[in-house]
Amino acid sequence: MTDLTAFPITRKWPARHPDRLQLYSLPTPNGVKVSILLEEAGIPYEPHRVDFGRNDQLSPEFLSLNPNNKIPAILDPHGPGGRPMALFESGAILVYLAEKTGRFLPQEPAARYQTLQWLMFQMGGIGPMFGQLGFFHKFAGKDWEDKRPRERYAAESRRLLGVLEQRLAGRDWLMGDEYTIADIAVFPWVRNLVGFYGAGELVGFDGFANLKRVLDAFIARPAVERGLQIPAAPA
């Protein structure tokens, strides 16, 4: 049996199944990227809930795995060379797991780099911009009399949605027929924008027919449905 006790994070979140990949996360747009890929690929894993309400992300145990105190993070008992490996940053984890399984990242070089291109588009644009819009639209933004910050992020979010809309014209997924880590990265954020953040009307989401079509197809995938609920809330 694999011994993970050398990793301090296992003191706070003991591994009941140390031979399985350990996931430390929450069902946020960034968190579910990894749980969805794990479900899609059928990788055995053990999820651990990092409770922000208790500041788990600031605990010494979690910081030992991710000094940037963000979810998700993983501890793979079967990393490169057969040795355990810890990894944080959702985009890096998606690439790692795709390469580990040989799935959801094209092998052909041009298609591979184009997939990574759309992954970076999510990480550098969609995530930060949608997140800021959610802050100003759903949360503390209501306390600001100056609405220019909200409008700035709403305008940029609409522009990014337009880029996706154009890309998806005549395509099933961002890379055409092939479902990839680019889709797994992008669509949890689109879902969150119009769902949890309630910003669909603000950004004119009903005007993006291609995007709505592909979002519906994404949500309908059984692995996505499961991954969106992981880690589950305490009973």
C-alpha positions as CSV (number, residue, x, y, z in Angstrom):
1,M,0.0,0.0,0.0
2,T,1.2,3.5,-0.9
3,D,2.4,5.5,2.1
4,L,1.4,9.2,1.9
5,T,2.2,10.2,5.5
6,A,5.2,12.2,4.4
7,F,2.8,14.8,3.1
8,P,1.5,17.0,5.9
9,I,-1.8,17.5,4.2
10,T,-2.8,13.9,5.0
11,R,-2.7,14.8,8.7
12,K,-5.7,17.1,8.3
13,W,-7.4,15.0,5.5
14,P,-6.3,11.4,6.1
15,A,-6.3,9.2,3.1
16,R,-8.6,6.3,3.6
17,H,-7.5,5.0,0.2
18,P,-3.9,6.0,-0.2
19,D,-3.5,4.1,-3.5
20,R,-6.1,6.5,-5.1
21,L,-5.5,10.0,-6.3
22,Q,-6.3,12.5,-3.5
23,L,-8.3,15.5,-4.5
24,Y,-8.6,18.6,-2.3
25,S,-11.3,20.9,-3.6
26,L,-14.7,22.5,-3.6
27,P,-17.4,22.5,-6.3
28,T,-16.5,25.9,-7.7
29,P,-15.8,26.5,-11.4
30,N,-12.1,25.9,-10.9
31,G,-12.6,23.0,-8.5
32,V,-15.0,21.0,-10.7
33,K,-12.7,21.1,-13.7
34,V,-10.7,18.5,-12.0
35,S,-13.5,16.4,-10.6
36,I,-15.2,16.4,-14.0
37,L,-12.0,15.2,-15.7
38,L,-11.5,12.5,-13.0
39,E,-15.1,11.3,-13.6
40,E,-14.8,11.4,-17.4
41,A,-11.5,9.4,-17.3
42,G,-12.7,7.0,-14.7
43,I,-9.6,7.6,-12.5
44,P,-10.0,6.2,-9.0
45,Y,-9.8,9.1,-6.5
46,E,-10.7,10.2,-3.0
47,P,-12.2,13.7,-2.7
48,H,-11.5,15.9,0.4
49,R,-13.6,19.1,1.0
50,V,-11.6,22.2,1.7
51,D,-14.0,24.3,3.7
52,F,-13.5,28.0,3.1
53,G,-16.0,28.8,5.9
54,R,-13.5,27.3,8.3
55,N,-10.5,28.8,6.4
56,D,-9.2,25.3,5.6
57,Q,-7.3,26.8,2.7
58,L,-5.2,28.8,5.1
59,S,-4.2,25.8,7.3
60,P,-0.6,24.8,7.4
61,E,-1.5,21.4,6.1
62,F,-3.2,22.8,3.0
63,L,-0.5,25.4,2.4
64,S,2.1,22.6,2.5
65,L,0.5,21.4,-0.7
66,N,-0.4,24.7,-2.3
67,P,1.3,27.8,-0.9
68,N,-1.1,29.9,-2.9
69,N,-4.0,28.7,-0.7
70,K,-6.3,28.0,-3.7
71,I,-8.3,25.0,-4.7
72,P,-8.1,22.6,-6.4
73,A,-4.9,20.6,-5.6
74,I,-4.1,16.9,-5.9
75,L,-1.7,14.4,-4.5
76,D,-1.1,11.5,-7.0
77,P,0.3,8.4,-5.3
78,H,1.4,7.2,-8.7
79,G,3.2,10.2,-10.2
80,P,6.1,10.3,-12.6
81,G,8.6,7.5,-11.9
82,G,6.0,5.8,-9.7
83,R,6.6,8.4,-6.9
84,P,3.9,10.4,-5.2
85,M,3.5,13.9,-6.6
86,A,1.6,17.0,-5.4
87,L,0.2,19.5,-7.9
88,F,-1.9,22.7,-7.8
89,E,-3.4,25.1,-10.4
90,S,-6.4,23.7,-12.2
91,G,-5.0,24.1,-15.7
92,A,-1.8,22.3,-14.8
93,I,-3.8,19.5,-13.2
94,L,-5.9,19.1,-16.3
95,V,-2.9,18.9,-18.6
96,Y,-1.2,16.4,-16.2
97,L,-4.2,14.1,-16.0
98,A,-4.9,14.3,-19.7
99,E,-1.3,13.3,-20.4
100,K,-1.4,10.6,-17.7
101,T,-4.5,9.0,-19.2
102,G,-3.9,9.8,-22.9
103,R,-7.4,11.3,-23.1
104,F,-9.0,14.7,-23.7
105,L,-5.8,16.2,-25.2
106,P,-5.1,15.5,-28.8
107,Q,-1.9,13.8,-29.7
108,E,-1.4,15.5,-33.0
109,P,0.8,18.5,-32.3
110,A,-1.2,21.2,-34.0
111,A,-4.5,20.1,-32.4
112,R,-2.7,19.7,-29.0
113,Y,-1.4,23.3,-29.0
114,Q,-4.7,24.6,-30.2
115,T,-6.4,22.8,-27.3
116,L,-3.9,24.3,-24.9
117,Q,-4.5,27.7,-26.5
118,W,-8.2,27.5,-25.5
119,L,-7.3,26.3,-22.0
120,M,-5.1,29.3,-21.6
121,F,-7.9,31.5,-22.9
122,Q,-10.1,30.3,-20.0
123,M,-7.3,30.7,-17.4
124,G,-6.2,34.1,-18.5
125,G,-9.5,35.6,-19.6
126,I,-12.7,33.8,-18.8
127,G,-11.9,32.9,-15.2
128,P,-10.6,36.2,-14.0
129,M,-13.2,38.3,-15.9
130,F,-16.2,36.2,-15.0
131,G,-15.1,36.0,-11.4
132,Q,-14.8,39.8,-11.2
133,L,-18.2,40.3,-12.7
134,G,-19.6,37.8,-10.2
135,F,-18.1,39.9,-7.4
136,F,-19.5,43.2,-8.6
137,H,-22.9,41.8,-9.7
138,K,-23.8,39.3,-7.0
139,F,-21.7,40.2,-4.0
140,A,-20.0,43.3,-2.8
141,G,-20.6,45.3,-6.0
142,K,-24.1,46.3,-4.7
143,D,-22.4,48.4,-2.0
144,W,-20.6,50.5,-4.6
145,E,-22.4,53.5,-6.0
146,D,-20.0,53.7,-8.9
147,K,-21.2,51.1,-11.3
148,R,-18.3,51.5,-13.7
149,P,-16.4,48.5,-12.4
150,R,-19.4,46.2,-12.9
151,E,-19.9,47.6,-16.4
152,R,-16.3,47.2,-17.3
153,Y,-16.3,43.4,-16.4
154,A,-19.7,43.0,-17.9
155,A,-18.5,44.4,-21.2
156,E,-15.4,42.2,-21.2
157,S,-17.4,39.1,-20.3
158,R,-19.7,39.8,-23.2
159,R,-16.7,40.1,-25.5
160,L,-15.3,36.8,-24.3
161,L,-18.6,35.1,-24.8
162,G,-18.7,36.5,-28.3
163,V,-15.3,34.9,-29.0
164,L,-16.6,31.5,-27.8
165,E,-19.8,32.0,-29.8
166,Q,-17.9,32.5,-33.0
167,R,-15.6,29.6,-32.3
168,L,-18.5,27.2,-31.7
169,A,-20.3,28.0,-34.9
170,G,-20.5,24.7,-36.8
171,R,-18.6,22.9,-34.0
172,D,-19.8,20.4,-31.4
173,W,-17.0,21.4,-29.0
174,L,-14.2,24.0,-29.0
175,M,-11.9,21.6,-30.9
176,G,-14.7,20.4,-33.3
177,D,-15.8,16.8,-32.9
178,E,-13.4,16.1,-30.0
179,Y,-14.3,16.8,-26.4
180,T,-11.2,18.1,-24.6
181,I,-9.8,19.7,-21.5
182,A,-10.5,23.0,-23.1
183,D,-14.3,22.3,-22.8
184,I,-13.8,21.0,-19.3
185,A,-12.1,24.2,-18.4
186,V,-14.5,26.7,-20.1
187,F,-18.0,25.5,-19.5
188,P,-18.1,25.3,-15.7
189,W,-17.3,29.0,-15.8
190,V,-20.0,29.8,-18.4
191,R,-22.5,27.8,-16.3
192,N,-21.5,29.7,-13.2
193,L,-21.8,33.0,-14.9
194,V,-25.4,32.5,-15.9
195,G,-26.4,30.3,-13.0
196,F,-24.8,31.1,-9.6
197,Y,-23.8,34.6,-10.5
198,G,-27.2,35.3,-12.2
199,A,-25.5,37.5,-14.8
200,G,-27.1,36.0,-17.9
201,E,-29.4,39.0,-18.6
202,L,-26.6,41.4,-17.9
203,V,-24.3,39.9,-20.5
204,G,-27.1,39.1,-23.0
205,F,-26.5,35.4,-22.8
206,D,-29.7,34.5,-24.7
207,G,-28.1,36.0,-27.8
208,F,-25.3,33.4,-27.9
209,A,-27.1,30.4,-29.5
210,N,-24.1,28.3,-30.2
211,L,-22.8,28.8,-26.7
212,K,-26.1,27.8,-25.1
213,R,-26.3,24.7,-27.3
214,V,-22.8,23.5,-26.3
215,L,-23.3,24.4,-22.6
216,D,-26.5,22.3,-22.6
217,A,-24.6,19.4,-24.2
218,F,-21.8,19.7,-21.6
219,I,-24.2,19.7,-18.6
220,A,-26.0,16.7,-20.0
221,R,-22.9,14.5,-19.8
222,P,-23.2,12.0,-16.9
223,A,-19.6,12.5,-15.8
224,V,-20.2,16.3,-15.7
225,E,-23.3,15.9,-13.7
226,R,-21.4,13.9,-11.2
227,G,-18.3,16.0,-11.2
228,L,-20.3,19.2,-10.5
229,Q,-21.3,17.8,-7.1
230,I,-17.8,16.9,-5.9
231,P,-16.7,17.2,-3.1
232,A,-20.2,16.8,-1.7
233,A,-21.4,19.1,1.1
234,P,-21.5,17.5,4.6
235,A,-24.7,15.6,5.3
